[in-house]
Amino acid sequence: MKEVRFFYAPEATITEELPQDEATHAIRVLRLQSGDEIFFMDGKGAFHRAEITLVTNKKCMYRIVETMQQEPTWRGHIHLAIAPTKMMDRVEWMVEKATEIGFDEISFLNCRFSERTKIRTDRIEKIVVSAVKQSHKAWKPIVNEMLDFKNFICQPREGRKFICHCYEEVSKEDFFSLISSVSQEESLHESDDITVLVGPEGDFSIDEVRMALDNGYESVTLGKSRLRTETAGLQAVSMSNLARRI
Amino acid sequence: MKEVRFFYAPEATITEELPQDEATHAIRVLRLQSGDEIFFMDGKGAFHRAEITLVTNKKCMYRIVETMQQEPTWRGHIHLAIAPTKMMDRVEWMVEKATEIGFDEISFLNCRFSERTKIRTDRIEKIVVSAVKQSHKAWKPIVNEMLDFKNFICQPREGRKFICHCYEEVSKEDFFSLISSVSQEESLHESDDITVLVGPEGDFSIDEVRMALDNGYESVTLGKSRLRTETAGLQAVSMSNLARRI
């Protein structure tokens, strides 16, 4: 399937019409015509093969010929919650790379030392969709609006929860060792879900770290390297995927 | 040491003068003066604390007060050889992130399907130095000029050598499993060095893959995700560092 170009159609099985952006691309750029074969993912676990039935100036209608339900390539739900960096391009590449590597959900945190307190999640969503198509992912990661740190950590979450930080006075365990060490037997009884928090350029405040610990988050480090926020976010995703891959 | 700003001075113990770029930054931007304390890394494993002894229009002289030899945080020599992407910004961020995470050497390969056959390694070197300073690395990764694929793989290398590729007709093992599985006893007798090859956007040619195997490279995959060249390069470094960390 190396050369197949995918479209993204979340309502694939309902509408039989490509979404506006995708239709424009199909008609104006690829100049697809009635009878041509297309592939798309619905972002919910399936690839579809379809035949184009009608092309107008703006619309591209199709008929699904074959639906191929995909197998997940990692266990559990990997959720990264991160304070976005001051420079948007740094968050954006992180989101692209995390999508390629494979994760399930991203949330943005407004923290005490946040350099950026607003984020255009519509731009993030576009980058995610583009990476989903490029890397042929059957599931599209969920992109959430920004939340205050406290609001986020008070919400109940399945599975294990972690906060990455650099405070030496708070004891930390190694993130990758913790998530890799669950024995086969234990894993049958425990959720594989991971929620991991990464702070802003100036780190979380010590009060935020303590508040997270009080809410069931485990205190962790990503290793001995001093990482930028966006690199830490990507490493957290990469390690989670590696520990949970099937 | 969180707030310490480092300079990079590869000839630190010989010249007692900051390199031109660093001196300009120290004098014009930071407005440092005689008597001020500075820190720098020599890129060969040591941090130095020094006192500025003389500042002129263009020069910044110092006297080393304390030399702090650093402990490595990973075993062995991690060498990534990669075909650079068409878009330079993609290679550049990869190099920045790989330096933050931690590796030892980068080479650029000119392959059959390369989209870019020239690369300005002076720009890459600058990015590496900047990331070394920002992430407080005691060792600076080596940046090599571009080589033809065949030239590169014919050179002798210590340790294990790997080629990442997507051909289904060539059997592959999992890269991370292979480099993680060395038992403690074995590791006493074997070099921890890793050389890993990542191909261009269109992958290596099958002939290149076979040529590498003939030269002692092991055929590997980085996992089930379909990764862009620069993401694959970063994942190869990230996995190597994780498998070799101390």
HADDOCK unambig.tbl for C-alpha pairs under 7 A between the chains (distance, minus, plus):
assign (segid A and resid 73 and name CA) (segid B and resid 224 and name CA) 6.83 0.50 0.50
assign (segid A and resid 97 and name CA) (segid B and resid 231 and name CA) 6.55 0.50 0.50
assign (segid A and resid 100 and name CA) (segid B and resid 225 and name CA) 6.70 0.50 0.50
assign (segid A and resid 100 and name CA) (segid B and resid 226 and name CA) 6.83 0.50 0.50
assign (segid A and resid 100 and name CA) (segid B and resid 227 and name CA) 5.92 0.50 0.50
assign (segid A and resid 101 and name CA) (segid B and resid 225 and name CA) 5.96 0.50 0.50
assign (segid A and resid 101 and name CA) (segid B and resid 227 and name CA) 6.97 0.50 0.50
assign (segid A and resid 135 and name CA) (segid B and resid 226 and name CA) 5.04 0.50 0.50
assign (segid A and resid 135 and name CA) (segid B and resid 227 and name CA) 6.35 0.50 0.50
assign (segid A and resid 136 and name CA) (segid B and resid 226 and name CA) 6.98 0.50 0.50
assign (segid A and resid 224 and name CA) (segid B and resid 73 and name CA) 6.85 0.50 0.50
assign (segid A and resid 225 and name CA) (segid B and resid 100 and name CA) 6.71 0.50 0.50
assign (segid A and resid 225 and name CA) (segid B and resid 101 and name CA) 5.97 0.50 0.50
assign (segid A and resid 226 and name CA) (segid B and resid 100 and name CA) 6.85 0.50 0.50
assign (segid A and resid 226 and name CA) (segid B and resid 135 and name CA) 5.04 0.50 0.50
assign (segid A and resid 226 and name CA) (segid B and resid 136 and name CA) 6.97 0.50 0.50
assign (segid A and resid 227 and name CA) (segid B and resid 100 and name CA) 5.92 0.50 0.50
assign (segid A and resid 227 and name CA) (segid B and resid 101 and name CA) 6.98 0.50 0.50
assign (segid A and resid 227 and name CA) (segid B and resid 135 and name CA) 6.35 0.50 0.50
assign (segid A and resid 231 and name CA) (segid B and resid 97 and name CA) 6.56 0.50 0.50
